[in-house]
Amino acid sequence: MKLYQKTTVKEIQEKYGFNFSRNLGQNFLIDKNIIDKIIAGTEIGPQDTVLEIGPGMGVITAEAAAQAKKVIAVEVDKSLLPILAETLAGCDNVRIINEDILKLDIDKIIAEETAGGGEAKVIGNLPYYITTPIIMKLLEETTVKSITIMMQKEVADRIKAAPGSKIYGAISVAVQYYCQVEKIADVPKTVFIPQPQVDSVVLRLVRKEEPGVGVLDKGIFFACVKAGFGQRRKTLLNSLQTIRGTSKAMIEECLAAAGVEAGRRAETLSLEEFGKISNEVYKRL
């Protein structure tokens, strides 16, 4: 069954009375070339467990199952379950979980499935409206080695952005703190059904052995990042004062000790500079 063909998707829709949900951000990929790039970019091995977020009708799921030891597909839409039962009928190594990915204990599920060895890798076509929360959950709450995901081009650009760019922000720092970022493919909006209003990009995030910068306290580091970008038009001297337990005099002292000018703004700071500032804040709290 060629699930990447528009005619096949239409036939399944009619057979099951399925309607795409705008609220769930459902846009299904119908381009075999892009699907192949996603699978190749994930670098799935025969001992790997793949966690797929949003399998839809199973187009990527089936391809992943052909290469992986096990595929765990998390789908929130109950109306897709009978469709997946049919399209993945020949895939004995696929487990479907009908849950909201943001409410799952992902590491617990992965631990159960990888007890016999192998790595866990994430793959998926993320709904645009919850892309950032899903990425942060995967980075902060799991130990997955790699995350190969399709997302809105605007979000991908922000993730890859460098200091000094207008689109460099908290998500840029967070992802680059945890991962090496690699672009796998550009995905035009024309290869989806229904067609979204924007183009997409597939990124591969590979978790670093050590964080991108050494910090004394990760919580304080991200508090500095959040405070800095929360009021990005303000200088660091003013924006960082929103961190609980700090004062203007204390922040001024921290910036001086870190060798960062008080009049700079968060969007100009490198990962290393955020690390130096957060370490000075930690010492004084």
C-alpha positions, 0 to 999 in steps of 0.5 A, spaced: 500 500 500 503 506 497 501 511 503 505 516 500 500 517 494 494 522 494 489 517 491 491 512 496 490 517 502 483 519 499 481 512 498 482 511 506 479 517 507 473 515 504 473 508 507 473 510 514 470 517 514 476 520 516 477 528 516 483 531 517 483 535 524 485 542 523 486 543 531 491 537 531 495 540 526 494 534 521 498 535 514 500 528 512 506 527 507 505 524 500 512 524 497 516 518 497 523 522 496 522 526 502 520 520 506 526 516 504 530 522 506 527 522 513 529 515 514 536 515 512 537 521 516 535 518 522 540 512 521 536 507 524 539 500 525 537 493 526 537 493 534 534 500 535 527 502 538 524 508 534 519 512 537 515 516 532 510 522 534 504 522 530 504 516 525 498 519 521 496 513 516 503 510 518 507 512 511 513 513 515 512 508 520 512 502 515 518 504 513 521 505 520 519 498 522 522 495 516 529 497 519 528 498 526 527 492 532 521 496 534 517 502 533 513 505 538 508 510 534 504 515 539 498 517 536 493 522 539 487 521 534 483 515 536 480 516 529 486 514 526 487 507 530 483 503 525 486 506 519 493 504 522 491 497 524 490 496 517 496 500 514 501 496 519 497 490 519 504 486 516 508 490 521 509 485 527 514 490 531 510 496 531 506 498 538 501 504 537 500 508 543 493 512 543 496 518 548 498 525 548 505 525 547 506 531 552 503 527 557 507 520 556 513 518 561 517 517 554 523 514 558 519 509 562 516 506 555 523 507 552 526 503 557 521 497 557 522 497 549 530 497 549 531 492 555 535 488 550 539 493 548 540 498 542 538 505 542 532 509 542 531 514 536 525 519 535 522 520 528 516 524 527 512 530 523 510 535 529 504 539 529 506 546 528 502 548 534 506 544 539 513 543 536 517 547 541 513 544 547 515 537 544 522 538 543 523 541 550 520 535 553 524 530 549 531 534 551 529 535 558 525 529 560 528 523 556 535 520 554 534 519 547 540 519 542 537 523 536 531 526 534 529 527 527 523 531 526 519 535 521 517 542 523 515 549 520 521 552 517 520 558 521 521 554 527 527 550 524 530 557 522 530 559 529 533 553 532 539 553 527 540 561 528 546 564 531 548 569 536 546 576 533 541 574 529 534 577 530 531 570 530 536 567 535 532 566 541 531 561 547 529 555 543 536 556 539 540 556 546 536 550 549 537 546 543 544 548 541 545 546 549 543 539 548 544 537 541 548 538 535 543 540 529 543 538 522 538 539 516 536 533 513 531 536 508 527 542 505 520 540 505 515 544 500 508 545 502 506 542 496 508 535 498 502 535 504 495 533 504 491 537 506 496 543 504 499 547 509 500 555 508 508 554 510 514 550 508 517 545 512 524 543 514 527 536 517 532 537 522 536 531 526 538 533 533 543 529 536 544 529 543 551 531 545 555 527 550 556 533 554 552 539 554 554 545 549 557 549 555 559 547 562 554 550 568 554 550 575 547 549 575 542 548 569 536 551 572 540 557 573 542 557 566 536 556 563 533 562 568 538 567 565 536 565 558 529 565 559 529 572 563 534 575 557 529 573 552 523 574 555 525 582 555 529 581 549 529 589 547 532 590 554 539 590 556 542 584 560 542 589 566 535 590 566 532 583 563 536 579 568 533 582 574 527 578 573 531 572 576 528 571 583 533 573 588 537 578 584 538 585 584 540 590 579 547 591 583 548 583 583 546 583 576 551 588 575 556 585 579 555 578 575 556 581 568 562 584 570 565 578 573 563 574 567 566 579 562 560 581 559 558 588 558 551 590 561 548 594 555 548 588 551 542 584 549 540 577 550 540 576 542 548 577 542 550 572 547 553 566 545 552 559 549 559 560 553 557 567 555 550 565 557 554 560 561 559 564 564 553 569 567 549 563 570 555 561 573 556 568 577 549 568 578 549 561 581 555 563 586 551 569 589 544 566 590 
